[in-house]
Amino acid sequence: MDLKSLTYFVVGASFVLYIGIAFWSRARSTGDFYIAGKGVSPVANGMATAADWMSAASFISMAGLIAFLGYDGSVYLMGWTGGYVLLALFLAPYLRKFGKFTVPEFIGERYYSKTARIVAVICLIFVSFTYVAGQMRGVGIVFSRFLEVQVAVGLLIGMGVVFIYAVLGGMKGITYTQVAQYCVLIFAYTVPAVFIALQITGNPIPQIAFGADITGTDTGLLQKLDDIVTSLGFTQFTSGNKSQIDVFCITMALMVGTAGLPHVIVRFFTVPKVRDARRSAGYALLFIAILYTTAPAVGAMARLNLLNTVQPGAVGETDGNLQYAQRPEWMRTWEKTGLVAFDDKNGDGRIQYYNDANPQFAAQAAQYGWQGNELSVDRDIMVLANPEIAALPNWVIALVAAGGIAAALSTAAGLLLVISAAISHDIVKGVFVPDISEKRELLAGRIAAAAAILVAGYLGFDPPGWVAQVVAFAFGLAAASLFPAIMLGIFVKRANKQGAIAGMITGLLFTYGYIEFFKGLFLKWLGAPWGENIAANWLLGISPEGIGVIGMLLNFVVALTVSYLTSPPPERIQHLVEEIRVPRAS
């Protein structure tokens, strides 16, 4: 069976599985639709949480980031895993004990204010739609390459599948679908990593191969990679360029953003007991660690294979570069997607791939007759293209396609559901029609989910950036808006509605404004007013990916200041805070 047919079969079989699970576990009540009836076991919830959170950014983009950024890419590993410690210790058990359906509902009741609930919904929608934009880009990348269809057609297929199991199944259907999606994505990620690790180092365990010698040599994988990238003018793979303050801020923003993401938090409302919420976080961290400890090796091996393909000889030799006419089949197929491109600047028919932004190496390259870098490779393709570059069997390549789609759709479904719940439960029922029947509320939730899917699909047609970058912005927005309100709501009795509302608005506006100014995230048509040297204008040297930390601090300061300058919360609210924190047995 050829690759295209095999990919259609594997991806199609996974879609049938997801839709079958959705029909089996379809929601019959609002409790099923919003929180799966609070009947999910900690192990299943941990697996579903891992799939919900390990999005296209984790599966598709993170190893690509590591491949091109090297050491600097470690901030994503540290930030995205460290957040689960915060979740397990400070949020999950308390929110589960509170026992509501959504994050805005918790904020609305804790701060005794419909206005606070509406502001929380606005923050949630900003975060979720920013995040889902990255997922839909991932869906488009996978479909455009492996199913050989237009990105628009691929997005419509993906939207259709999500529509069926999100709208029909609600949280109950999504939960058990995500268990299946976790199995698919983790198998799809680790199998090619094992094959390639064995190919390069002779060791089948990627985590060990990462520090092992290349087969038949005394040279380590990382040393070899350092030698090649520096010979082409790139920064050493094992050293970083980012300032310490930016590394700290990005890591912290990703950690705190993880603890503030609404589609992750809501997963801890689905377990039967308070104790199960903490156990779910532990299981989720274990399941996530399997992929996250593999990612550095995948990124390093992908970069090495790419460089060995386009630069097989010594740098500077006339015949050292790959002839474009003799490029491998994987490069030809990815060129059709526009994610790999070649521009023969000196007309010699060979691919010169190097860092022409490095002035010292650019001068040296000019002596070879090179007139600029001629190959552009989208970093989001590295995991997907890696099995093809390594000439692995077609079934492995098809499996990776199914895994990439599973990762993107699992998170997209979770995000779309929290948007749906925010509109139907927090806005329709919580504000405008408080006496709405359960049947009508369930219908409103399904209509809201369908509308959210259409918006998400539109964002996939014109994504605002590469996957992990867009997702990092979402984490920063969550860190700056929702996280402080939740933390203060649990641990500070004096925090009141005026402080929470002022803090959320301040954190959201500052963080979004900073990202928009430097990245033009959604308002790209306004043009870029910041010029060439963007980093020179960053506040304190902090990139837009890390600015959520400053937004978070502003949120805390404003919320606490306003709270202490205004009247304290009612006594019943202060008792509620104590009840949330103190175990029932005491």
C-alpha positions, 0 to 999 in steps of 0.5 A: 500500500502506498503512503497516501492510501495508508495514511487515509486508512490510518487517519480514517480509522482513528476518526471512526474510533473517535466518532464511535466513542462520542456516540457511545458516551454522548451527553444526556444532561448538562452535567454530562456536557460540562463535566462528564457527570463527575464520574471519570476515574483519576487514571482516565482523567489523567490520560485525557488531561494529558491529551487535552493539554499536549496539543499540536504545540507539543506534538508538532511544534515543540521538537521543531523549536528545540531543533532550531533553537537548541538550548533556548527551546528548553524553556518550553519543556520546563514551563509546560511541565512545571505548571502541573506542580502548581495545578496539583498543589494549589488549584486542582483539589480546591476547585474540585471541592468548590464543585462548579461547572466552569472557571467563570462560575467559580470566579462569579460566585467567589467574587459575588458578582455577575460582572466578575463572571462576565469579565472572566468569560471574556478572558477565557474566550481571549485565551481559548481562541488564541490557543485554538488558532495554533491547533487549527494551524496544526490540523492544516499542516498535517492534512495539507501534507499527508492527505494531499488536500488543500488546507481549506479542505483539511480544516473542514474535515477536522472541523467536521470530526470535532463538531460530531464528538464535541457537540454530540458528546460534550465533556463526557464524549471528549474525555473518553475520545481524548483517552483514545487520542492520547494512546494514538499520539504517544504511540505515534511520537515514540515509535519513530523516535525509537527507530531514528535513535537506533538508526543514529546511535544504535540505542533504541531509547531516545532519552539515552540516545540524546547523550550517546555517540553516533554509531561507528564514531567516538563523537556524541550526537550533540557534539556532532550537531554543534560542529555542523551548526557552527560551521554554517554560522548558526548558534551552538545547539547546546548554548543559548542566546536568550537573556536570563530574564527572558528565559525566566519570564517565558518559563514562569509564564508557561508554568503559571499559564498552565495552571490558569488554562480553563480547558485544563482546569475544567478537567479536574471538575470531572472526577468523583472526589477531591482527592481524585483531582490531585491524583489526576494531576499526578497521572497527567504529569506522568503521561506527559513526561513520556513525550516531553522527555523524548522531545529533546532527542527528537528535535536534535535528531531531526536537525542532524538529519536535515543538515546531513541531507542538504549539506553532505560534504565539507562546508565551502567545497563546490560539490559539498552542497546538495544539488537541487535536482537531486533533492530527496522525495520528502523535500519535493512533497513538502515543497508542495505545501509551501512549508519548504522552499528553495530560492537559487540566489547564485544560480548554481543549482545547489542548495546553500543552507546557512545563517546569512544573518551572521555577519561574520559567516556571511563574509566567509560564505561570500568567498564560496560564491554563496549569495544568501541562504537558499532554503527555508524550512518551517520549524513546524514540519520537523516532527512530521517530516523526520520519519520521511527524512530518515526513510522510515517505513510508510506505516510509521509516517502514516502513524505520525500523521494520525498522531499529529491530528489527534494532538491538534483535535484533542486540544481543540475540542477541549478549548471549544467546549470551555468556550461553549460552556462559558457562553451557555452556562455563564452568559446565557444561564448565569446572566440573561436567562437564569431560569432556563431549563436544562434541555434548553441550556444543553441546546444552547451549549451545543449551538455555542460549540458549533459557532465556536468551531466555525470561528476556530476554522476561520482562524486556521485558514489565516493563522497568526503565527507558528504553532508553539508561538501562538500557544505561548501567547495563550499561556501568557494571557491565561497567566495574566488574567485568570490565574491571579483571580483564581489564586486570590479567590482560594487563598486571600479572604480579603480579595473582593469583586472590585479588586478581581475585576480590576486585576483581570482587566489590567492583566489582560489588556496589558499582556494582549496590548504588548503581544499585539504591538510586537507581534500583530497577533490578530490585527496584522492588517494594521502594519508593523510599527516597530521596525527591524530590531524588535528585541531592542524595544522589548520591555526589560528585554522580555519577549512577548512570549514571556510578558504574561509574567509582568501582566500577572504581577500587575494583576496581583498588585492591582487586585490586592490594592483595590481590594484593600482600598474598598469594602471587604467581601461579605462574611459568607464569602469569607467563610466560603474561602475557608471551607474551600481550603480546609479539608472536610475531615478537620 
